[in-house]
Amino acid sequence: MGGHHAREHLSVEVPLLLAKHLVDNYGKDPAITALLDHRDIFIIPSINPDGSEYDISSGDYKFWRKNKTKNPKSSCDGTDLNRNYGYFWGTGGSSNDPCSEVYMGPKAFSAPETQAVKAFVEAHPNLKILLTFHSFSELILYPWGHSYDPISNAGDLAVYKKMAETMATWNHYTP
């Protein structure tokens, strides 16, 4: 998934280029052919199309982060979609101020975009990995975002660290 944050236009391009790479190499690269023959891969390039469109609508980037949903009783629009999911909602770097860039919304899954992601995930109970692309801070983050504490299961932590370190060799982001 890409495009959670409207200003991260590159995070939309990465899933699109991944899809292109898979399609262009199917039947040519045995590893990609085997992957696509034996896995379901879902690519959602943009979670936040209204926010992204608003960000570029004037011809100059506004560096807008949130969606553009109206917030009742506030002159400030939008919810930070990345802060609107249900797992530990309302903790770890979110705000209840609608004018904040990290406004979490009035409740978990209050934004139509996160409701759509939730419905998609629930409709696909065999999903093994959900990967979201972001570009603004140039970080590779792994679970869990509500805490700075390391993942408690040592085996899981080792897997995520290895994946993040490998990914960092490709894009020079900080794991």
C-alpha positions as CSV (number, residue, x, y, z in Angstrom):
1,M,0.0,0.0,0.0
2,G,1.2,3.5,-0.8
3,G,0.0,7.0,-0.3
4,H,-1.2,7.0,3.3
5,H,0.2,10.5,3.6
6,A,-0.8,12.9,0.8
7,R,2.6,14.6,0.6
8,E,4.4,11.3,0.0
9,H,3.9,11.0,-3.7
10,L,6.9,8.7,-4.1
11,S,5.1,6.2,-1.9
12,V,2.5,5.8,-4.6
13,E,5.1,5.3,-7.3
14,V,6.9,2.4,-5.5
15,P,3.9,0.0,-5.5
16,L,3.2,1.0,-9.2
17,L,6.8,0.2,-10.1
18,L,6.6,-3.1,-8.2
19,A,3.5,-4.1,-10.1
20,K,5.3,-3.2,-13.4
21,H,8.3,-5.2,-12.4
22,L,6.3,-8.2,-11.6
23,V,4.3,-8.0,-14.8
24,D,7.3,-7.3,-17.0
25,N,9.2,-10.2,-15.6
26,Y,6.5,-12.8,-15.3
27,G,7.5,-15.7,-17.6
28,K,11.0,-14.4,-17.9
29,D,12.4,-14.5,-14.4
30,P,11.8,-18.0,-12.8
31,A,11.6,-16.6,-9.2
32,I,9.0,-14.0,-10.1
33,T,7.0,-16.5,-12.2
34,A,7.0,-19.0,-9.3
35,L,6.1,-16.2,-6.8
36,L,3.1,-15.1,-8.9
37,D,2.0,-18.7,-9.7
38,H,1.9,-19.6,-6.0
39,R,0.9,-16.4,-4.2
40,D,-1.8,-13.8,-4.2
41,I,-0.3,-10.3,-4.3
42,F,-2.5,-7.3,-3.8
43,I,-1.1,-3.8,-4.7
44,I,-3.0,-0.7,-3.5
45,P,-1.0,2.2,-4.8
46,S,-2.9,5.0,-3.1
47,I,-4.8,4.9,0.2
48,N,-5.4,8.7,0.3
49,P,-6.3,9.9,-3.2
50,D,-8.2,13.0,-2.1
51,G,-5.4,14.2,0.1
52,S,-2.8,13.6,-2.6
53,E,-4.9,15.4,-5.2
54,Y,-5.3,18.4,-2.8
55,D,-1.5,18.4,-2.2
56,I,-0.8,19.1,-5.9
57,S,-4.1,20.9,-6.9
58,S,-2.5,24.3,-7.1
59,G,0.5,23.3,-9.1
60,D,2.7,23.7,-6.0
61,Y,3.2,21.1,-3.3
62,K,1.4,22.0,-0.1
63,F,3.1,19.2,1.9
64,W,-0.4,18.1,3.1
65,R,-0.3,14.9,5.1
66,K,-3.9,14.0,6.0
67,N,-7.0,13.1,4.0
68,K,-9.5,15.9,3.2
69,T,-12.5,14.7,5.2
70,K,-14.3,17.5,7.0
71,N,-14.0,17.4,10.8
72,P,-17.2,18.5,12.5
73,K,-16.9,21.4,14.9
74,S,-13.4,22.3,13.5
75,S,-12.1,24.5,10.7
76,C,-9.3,22.0,10.2
77,D,-9.8,19.2,7.6
78,G,-8.4,15.7,7.6
79,T,-7.3,12.7,9.6
80,D,-3.8,11.2,9.6
81,L,-4.8,7.8,8.1
82,N,-1.8,6.1,9.5
83,R,-3.0,7.0,13.0
84,N,-6.6,5.9,12.4
85,Y,-6.2,2.2,12.5
86,G,-7.6,0.2,15.5
87,Y,-4.5,-1.5,17.0
88,F,-3.5,0.6,20.0
89,W,-5.5,3.5,18.5
90,G,-4.9,6.8,20.3
91,T,-1.4,6.0,21.6
92,G,2.1,6.6,20.5
93,G,2.5,9.9,18.6
94,S,-1.1,10.7,17.7
95,S,-3.2,13.7,18.6
96,N,-6.9,14.4,19.3
97,D,-6.5,17.9,17.9
98,P,-8.1,18.1,14.4
99,C,-5.6,20.8,13.5
100,S,-2.6,18.5,14.2
101,E,-0.8,16.7,11.4
102,V,-1.1,13.5,13.4
103,Y,-4.8,13.8,14.2
104,M,-6.0,10.3,14.9
105,G,-9.7,11.0,14.2
106,P,-12.6,10.8,16.6
107,K,-12.4,7.0,16.8
108,A,-10.5,4.1,15.3
109,F,-11.5,3.5,11.7
110,S,-13.5,6.7,11.5
111,A,-11.9,7.6,8.1
112,P,-13.5,6.1,5.0
113,E,-10.0,5.1,3.7
114,T,-9.1,3.1,6.8
115,Q,-12.6,1.5,6.8
116,A,-11.9,0.4,3.2
117,V,-8.5,-1.1,4.2
118,K,-10.1,-2.8,7.2
119,A,-12.8,-4.3,5.0
120,F,-10.2,-5.5,2.5
121,V,-8.1,-7.2,5.2
122,E,-11.1,-8.8,6.7
123,A,-12.2,-10.1,3.3
124,H,-8.8,-11.7,2.8
125,P,-8.2,-13.7,6.0
126,N,-5.1,-15.5,4.6
127,L,-3.0,-12.4,4.3
128,K,0.5,-13.0,5.7
129,I,2.2,-9.6,5.2
130,L,0.8,-6.1,4.9
131,L,3.5,-3.6,3.8
132,T,2.9,0.1,3.6
133,F,5.3,2.5,1.8
134,H,6.2,5.9,3.2
135,S,8.9,8.3,2.1
136,F,8.9,11.5,4.2
137,S,11.2,10.5,7.0
138,E,13.2,7.9,5.1
139,L,12.8,5.2,7.8
140,I,12.0,1.5,7.6
141,L,9.7,0.9,10.5
142,Y,8.5,-2.5,11.7
143,P,5.9,-3.4,14.3
144,W,4.8,-2.0,16.5
145,G,4.3,1.7,15.9
146,H,2.6,2.4,19.2
147,S,5.7,1.8,21.3
148,Y,9.5,2.3,21.1
149,D,10.0,-1.0,23.0
150,P,11.4,-3.8,20.8
151,I,9.2,-6.6,19.7
152,S,9.0,-9.0,22.6
153,N,9.4,-12.2,20.6
154,A,13.2,-12.5,19.9
155,G,12.6,-14.6,16.7
156,D,10.1,-12.1,15.3
157,L,12.4,-9.2,16.2
158,A,15.3,-10.9,14.4
159,V,13.2,-11.4,11.2
160,Y,12.0,-7.8,11.1
161,K,15.4,-6.4,11.8
162,K,16.9,-8.5,9.0
163,M,14.2,-7.5,6.6
164,A,14.7,-3.8,7.5
165,E,18.4,-4.0,7.2
166,T,18.2,-5.7,3.8
167,M,15.7,-3.1,2.6
168,A,18.0,-0.3,3.8
169,T,20.7,-1.5,1.5
170,W,18.4,-0.9,-1.4
171,N,17.2,2.6,-0.5
172,H,19.6,3.9,2.1
173,Y,16.7,4.5,4.6
174,T,17.4,4.1,8.3
175,P,15.9,0.8,9.7
